């Protein structure tokens, strides 16, 4: 049995260069492509085959990818992808991921420079968010995982070491977040063993921020009922409208009540890179832990979630699990502890940090901050265009880079919801633009999240033209 390396390195190198050129061409000419395409049944069926037992030439597999995968991806590289909070990625990040794959480093542990790169990013983020130099950080798949880990750290902090062996037992712990918080917070409470009933949802104000007075009342009432509050989860950029909770007020309340303060900053936390947005995140520096994604506003390729924790020892207390095969030594390759596997549930971890390091080094924080501010400026531009058209109605304040609106379809709410849903589906299938839908105050909204650094005002103009044209057509058919 021979190894799996190429028999002809020159031919392999040539094919590799062709693959790289194809992906660079894809990104360079992305505007010439539809944002998204419906997958034809024959394309979907073309990959349905038994497990391959014989080799296939690399060129043939690459050509199959170009025909069946590349044209039918989700489309978030495209400047008119605005449906969900997906970053657009960069050619720099793509090349960095290629380098990381070539190294094939396992970042669970060992004394190696890839882990030092991750530690450097932790130091940069600690500085950015006003955390102490001793803070810890770890890369994960995304903020959903980082939020779960933040809750687990808070659980260990309040219940002590016994919780890791005895479980929750009869502890009556409760946590708080807003009704507009991401659903992954509820899921995390489930996965952490508390059950979803232990997460108390607090009403929001007219700006979709958690109502701090209502939160205080809930904490007081729960304590009177014999429950034990232990956690507040604030949002820095809510999923529906991009609202930022009053983080300073939440931090002060958490300190007063001796609660862990965790911030879900999935995409909004990196607004700290922008001089325009950072003041609105005041209070985030007081958090005990922050979860966020580099693959959203940071434009790093998926997946690059991150958890930053103020107290390294509390972080390690929640996850470190020494085992004989993970024995640390003072010298040699088994040195360099603590390791990333002491800071999260993953032992085998890919080199996620490299693409983030390349992005921060190549572009610099000022450039990234200006890009973030520009997406917010574009959102305000879109809002102004919506407000100027009587056929359209904005349904929520524009806090950051998310705009929610609808086509004024009919007097009936049911007809309005149906027509706006049809408009969105039609736009997606046309390939012109990809918005999404959400529910704002019981009304279906067209939701536009501007996260791609390639998006320009003309892309928003095309989106609105499509909404008006399709909405008028649907309204005419309804009248007939």
C-alpha positions in Angstrom: 0.0 0.0 0.0 1.5 3.3 -1.1 0.9 6.7 0.6 -1.8 9.1 -0.6 0.5 11.8 -1.9 0.4 12.5 -5.7 2.5 10.2 -8.0 3.0 13.2 -10.3 3.6 16.3 -8.2 3.9 18.5 -11.3 0.5 17.5 -12.7 -1.0 17.8 -9.2 0.5 21.3 -8.8 -1.0 22.4 -12.2 -4.4 21.1 -11.2 -4.1 22.8 -7.8 -3.3 26.1 -9.5 -6.3 25.7 -11.8 -8.6 25.1 -8.8 -7.2 28.2 -7.1 -7.8 30.2 -10.2 -11.3 29.0 -10.6 -12.2 30.2 -7.0 -10.5 33.5 -7.5 -12.4 33.9 -10.8 -15.6 33.1 -8.9 -15.0 35.8 -6.3 -13.7 38.4 -8.9 -16.7 38.0 -11.2 -19.3 37.3 -8.5 -21.6 40.2 -9.7 -22.0 38.4 -13.0 -23.7 35.5 -11.3 -27.2 35.2 -9.8 -27.1 35.4 -6.0 -28.8 32.0 -5.6 -30.2 29.4 -8.0 -32.8 26.7 -7.4 -31.0 23.3 -7.6 -32.4 21.4 -10.6 -33.6 17.9 -9.8 -31.1 16.4 -12.2 -28.2 18.2 -10.5 -29.3 17.1 -7.1 -29.6 13.5 -8.3 -26.2 13.6 -10.1 -24.2 13.1 -6.9 -26.5 10.3 -5.6 -24.2 7.3 -6.0 -22.8 4.5 -3.9 -19.7 5.0 -1.8 -16.8 5.2 -4.3 -14.5 2.2 -4.1 -12.1 3.0 -7.0 -10.1 6.2 -7.5 -11.4 9.1 -9.6 -9.1 11.6 -11.3 -8.8 14.8 -9.3 -9.6 16.9 -12.5 -12.8 15.0 -12.9 -13.9 15.6 -9.3 -13.0 19.3 -9.6 -15.1 19.6 -12.8 -18.0 17.9 -11.0 -17.7 20.5 -8.2 -17.7 23.3 -10.7 -20.9 22.0 -12.3 -22.9 20.8 -9.4 -21.7 22.6 -6.2 -20.3 26.0 -7.0 -23.3 27.3 -8.9 -25.8 26.2 -6.3 -24.2 27.4 -3.0 -26.0 29.7 -0.5 -24.6 32.8 -2.3 -23.3 34.9 0.6 -20.2 35.8 -1.3 -22.5 37.9 -3.6 -23.0 41.6 -2.7 -26.8 41.2 -3.1 -27.0 38.4 -0.5 -28.8 40.3 2.4 -31.1 37.6 3.8 -29.2 36.5 6.9 -26.2 37.7 8.9 -23.6 36.0 6.8 -20.2 37.6 6.0 -19.0 37.7 2.5 -15.5 36.3 3.1 -12.3 37.6 1.3 -9.7 36.2 -1.0 -7.2 36.7 1.8 -9.2 34.5 4.1 -9.5 31.9 1.4 -5.8 31.7 0.9 -5.2 31.6 4.7 -7.6 28.6 5.0 -5.6 26.9 2.3 -2.4 27.4 4.3 -4.1 26.1 7.4 -5.3 23.0 5.6 -1.8 22.4 4.3 -0.4 22.5 7.9 -3.3 20.2 9.1 -2.5 21.2 12.7 -4.6 19.9 15.5 -5.1 22.8 17.9 -6.3 20.8 20.8 -2.9 21.2 22.4 0.9 20.7 22.2 3.5 23.4 22.1 3.1 24.8 18.6 3.0 28.2 16.9 -0.6 27.8 15.6 -1.7 27.9 19.2 0.4 31.1 19.8 -1.5 32.7 16.9 -4.8 31.9 18.6 -3.4 33.3 21.9 -2.3 36.5 20.0 -5.8 37.0 18.8 -7.1 36.5 22.3 -4.7 39.3 23.4 -5.9 41.6 20.6 -9.6 40.9 21.5 -8.9 41.5 25.2 -7.5 44.9 24.3 -10.4 45.7 22.0 -13.0 44.9 24.5 -11.3 46.3 27.5 -10.7 42.9 29.2 -7.6 42.3 31.4 -4.4 40.9 29.7 -5.0 37.7 31.7 -8.4 37.0 29.9 -8.8 33.8 28.0 -10.2 33.1 24.6 -10.9 30.1 22.3 -12.1 29.6 18.7 -15.2 27.6 18.2 -17.6 26.9 15.3 -19.8 29.9 16.0 -21.6 32.0 18.5 -24.2 29.3 19.2 -21.4 27.1 20.6 -19.7 30.1 22.3 -23.0 31.1 24.0 -23.5 27.5 25.3 -19.9 27.6 26.7 -20.5 30.9 28.3 -23.6 29.5 30.1 -21.6 26.4 31.2 -18.9 28.6 32.7 -21.5 30.7 34.5 -23.1 27.4 35.8 -19.7 26.2 37.1 -19.0 29.6 38.7 -22.2 29.6 40.7 -22.4 25.9 41.6 -18.8 25.0 42.1 -16.8 22.0 41.1 -19.5 19.5 42.2 -21.8 20.4 39.3 -19.4 18.6 36.9 -19.8 15.3 38.6 -23.2 15.6 40.3 -25.1 17.6 37.7 -27.7 20.1 38.5 -29.5 18.0 41.1 -32.1 20.1 42.9 -30.6 23.5 42.1 -33.3 26.0 41.0 -31.3 28.3 38.8 -32.8 30.8 36.4 -31.3 33.1 33.7 -32.6 36.1 31.8 -32.4 37.4 28.3 -34.7 39.5 26.1 -37.6 38.3 24.0 -35.6 39.4 21.0 -32.5 37.4 21.8 -31.3 34.7 19.5 -32.9 31.3 19.8 -29.6 29.7 20.5 -29.7 31.1 24.1 -32.8 29.0 24.7 -31.2 26.0 23.1 -28.1 26.5 25.2 -30.1 26.4 28.4 -31.6 23.1 27.2 -28.2 21.6 26.4 -26.7 22.9 29.6 -29.3 20.8 31.6 -31.4 23.6 32.9 -34.3 23.2 30.6 -35.9 26.0 28.6 -38.3 27.0 31.4 -35.2 28.2 33.4 -34.7 31.0 30.8 -36.9 33.9 31.6 -37.6 36.1 28.7 -37.8 39.8 29.5 -39.9 42.3 27.4 -38.2 44.8 25.1 -38.7 48.6 24.8 -39.7 50.5 21.6 -36.0 50.2 20.5 -36.1 46.4 20.9 -33.7 46.6 23.8 -34.2 44.5 27.0 -36.3 46.5 29.5 -34.0 46.9 32.4 -36.7 47.8 34.9 -38.7 44.7 33.9 -35.5 42.6 34.3 -35.0 44.0 37.8 -38.7 43.2 38.7 -38.3 39.6 37.3 -35.1 39.0 39.4 -36.8 40.3 42.6 -39.9 38.2 42.0 -37.9 35.1 41.2 -35.9 35.4 44.4 -39.1 35.8 46.4 -40.3 32.5 44.9 -37.2 30.7 46.0 -35.5 30.6 42.7 -31.8 31.4 42.2 -30.9 33.9 39.5 -27.4 33.3 38.2 -27.1 34.8 34.6 -28.0 37.7 32.4 -27.5 37.4 28.7 -27.4 40.8 26.9 -27.4 41.2 23.1 -25.1 43.3 21.1 -27.0 43.2 17.8 -30.2 41.2 18.0 -31.0 38.8 15.3 -34.2 40.5 14.1 -33.4 44.2 14.0 -29.8 44.6 15.2 -30.7 46.2 18.5 -28.0 46.7 21.2 -29.2 46.2 24.7 -28.2 48.9 27.3 -25.1 46.9 28.2 -23.9 49.4 30.9 -27.3 49.1 32.7 -27.2 45.3 32.4 -23.7 45.2 33.7 -24.5 47.3 36.7 -27.6 45.2 37.5 -25.6 42.0 37.2 -22.9 43.3 39.6 -25.6 44.5 42.1 -27.3 41.1 42.0 -24.1 39.1 41.9 -25.0 37.5 38.5 -22.8 36.4 35.6 -23.1 38.8 32.7 -22.7 37.3 29.3 -23.0 39.2 26.0 -24.2 37.5 22.8 -22.3 39.7 20.3 -22.6 37.3 17.4 -22.2 40.0 14.8 -22.6 43.3 16.7 -19.6 43.0 19.1 -17.1 43.6 16.3 -18.7 47.0 16.0 -16.0 47.9 18.5 -13.7 48.2 15.5 -15.6 51.2 14.3 -15.3 54.6 16.0 -18.9 55.3 15.0 -20.3 52.2 16.7 -18.0 51.5 19.6 -19.6 54.1 21.9 -23.0 52.3 21.6 -21.4 49.2 23.0 -20.4 50.9 26.2 -20.7 48.4 29.0 -19.4 45.4 27.0 -16.1 45.8 28.8 -17.8 44.9 32.0 -19.0 41.5 30.7 -17.8 38.3 32.3 -17.8 36.6 28.9 -18.5 37.7 25.3 -19.5 35.4 22.4 -19.0 36.6 18.8 -18.2 35.6 15.2 -15.3 36.7 13.1 -17.1 35.2 10.1 -19.9 37.8 10.1 -18.8 41.5 10.2 -15.2 40.4 10.4 -15.5 38.8 6.9 -13.4 35.8 7.9 -14.3 32.5 6.1 -16.6 30.1 8.0 -16.3 29.0 10.6 -14.7 31.3 13.1 -16.7 31.8 16.3 -15.0 33.0 19.4 -15.5 33.1 23.2 -13.7 35.6 25.3 -13.7 35.1 29.1 -12.6 37.7 31.7 -11.5 35.1 34.3 -9.2 32.4 32.8 -9.4 30.2 35.9 -13.2 30.2 35.8 -13.0 29.4 32.1 -10.7 26.4 32.8 -12.7 25.2 35.7 -15.6 24.6 33.4 -13.8 22.5 30.8 -10.4 21.3 31.8 -10.3 17.5 32.2 -6.8 16.1 32.6 -6.2 12.6 31.2 -3.2 10.4 31.0 -3.0 10.7 27.2 -3.1 14.5 27.6 -0.3 14.6 30.1 1.5 18.0 30.2 5.2 18.2 30.5 7.6 21.0 31.3 9.5 20.6 28.0 9.1 19.0 24.7 6.0 18.9 22.4 3.8 18.2 25.4 4.7 21.6 26.9 3.0 24.9 26.5 -0.1 24.4 28.7 -2.8 25.4 29.3 -4.0 24.2 25.9 -7.1 25.2 24.0 -8.7 21.8 25.0 -8.7 23.2 28.5 -11.0 26.0 27.4 -13.7 24.2 25.6 -15.3 20.8 24.8 -13.2 20.2 21.6 -10.1 18.1 21.6 -9.6 17.9 17.9 -9.7 21.5 16.5 -8.7 22.9 13.1 -6.5 26.0 12.7 -9.4 28.5 12.6 -7.3 31.3 14.0 -5.1 31.6 10.9 -7.7 33.2 8.6 -8.6 35.6 11.4 -5.0 36.5 12.0 -4.4 37.0 8.2 -7.5 39.2 8.0 -6.5 41.4 10.9 -2.9 41.6 9.7 -3.6 42.2 6.0 -6.5 44.7 6.3 -5.9 46.2 9.8 -8.6 47.1 12.3 -9.1 50.6 10.9 -10.1 49.3 7.5 -12.4 46.7 9.0 -14.0 49.3 11.2 -14.6 51.5 8.2 -16.2 48.6 6.3 -18.5 47.9 9.3 -19.5 51.6 9.5 -20.2 51.5 5.8 -22.7 48.6 6.1 -24.6 50.7 8.7 -24.5 53.7 6.4 -26.0 51.6 3.7 -28.7 50.4 6.0 -29.6 54.0 6.8 -29.7 54.8 3.1 -32.1 51.9 2.5 -34.3 53.0 5.3 -34.5 56.5 3.8 -35.5 55.1 0.5 -38.2 53.0 2.1 -39.5 55.9 4.1 -39.7 58.0 0.9 -42.0 55.5 -0.9 -45.7 55.3 0.2 -45.9 51.7 -1.1 -43.5 50.6 1.5 -43.5 50.6 5.3 -40.6 50.3 7.7 -41.4 48.1 10.6 -38.5 48.7 13.1 -35.9 51.2 13.9 -32.6 50.8 12.1 -30.0 50.3 14.8 -27.0 48.9 12.9 -27.1 47.2 9.5 -30.5 45.4 9.5 -33.6 46.9 7.9 -37.1 45.4 8.3 -40.0 46.6 6.1 -42.9 45.5 4.1 -44.8 46.2 0.9 -48.1 47.7 1.8 -50.1 44.9 0.2 -53.7 45.0 1.5 -55.9 45.9 4.4 -55.9 42.3 5.5 -52.8 41.3 7.6 -53.1 37.8 6.3 -53.0 39.0 2.7 -50.1 41.3 3.5 -48.0 38.6 5.1 -48.7 36.2 2.2 -47.8 38.8 -0.5 -44.6 39.8 1.3 -43.6 36.2 1.7 -44.2 35.7 -2.0 -42.1 38.8 -2.8 -39.1 37.4 -0.9 -39.3 34.0 -2.5 -39.7 35.5 -5.9 -36.6 37.7 -5.4 -34.6 34.8 -4.2 -35.5 32.6 -7.1 -34.9 35.4 -9.6 -31.2 35.6 -8.5 -31.5 39.4 -8.3 -31.3 39.7 -4.5 -31.7 37.5 -1.4 -33.5 39.1 1.5 -35.2 37.0 4.2 -38.3 37.3 6.3 -39.0 37.6 10.0 -41.9 38.6 12.3 -42.0 42.1 13.8 -44.9 42.8 16.1 -46.9 39.9 14.6 -46.3 41.2 11.1 -44.2 39.4 8.5 -41.3 41.6 7.5 -38.9 41.7 4.6 -35.5 41.6 6.4 -32.4 43.0 4.9 -29.1 42.3 6.7 -26.2 44.2 5.1 -23.1 42.2 6.1 -21.1 41.9 2.8 -18.3 44.3 2.3 -19.0 44.2 -1.5 -22.6 45.6 -1.1 -23.2 49.0 -2.7 -26.2 51.4 -2.8 -27.0 50.2 -6.4 -27.5 46.7 -5.0 -30.1 48.1 -2.6 -31.7 50.1 -5.4 -32.1 46.9 -7.4 -33.6 45.1 -4.3 -36.2 47.9 -3.8 -37.1 48.0 -7.5 -37.7 44.2 -7.4 -39.9 44.5 -4.2 -42.0 47.3 -5.8 -42.4 45.5 -9.1 -43.2 42.1 -7.6 -45.4 43.7 -5.0 -47.4 45.6 -7.5 -47.9 42.4 -9.6 -49.0 40.4 -6.6 -51.4 43.1 -5.5 -52.9 43.3 -9.0 -53.5 39.5 -9.0 -55.1 39.8 -5.5 -57.5 42.5 -6.7 -58.5 40.5 -9.8 
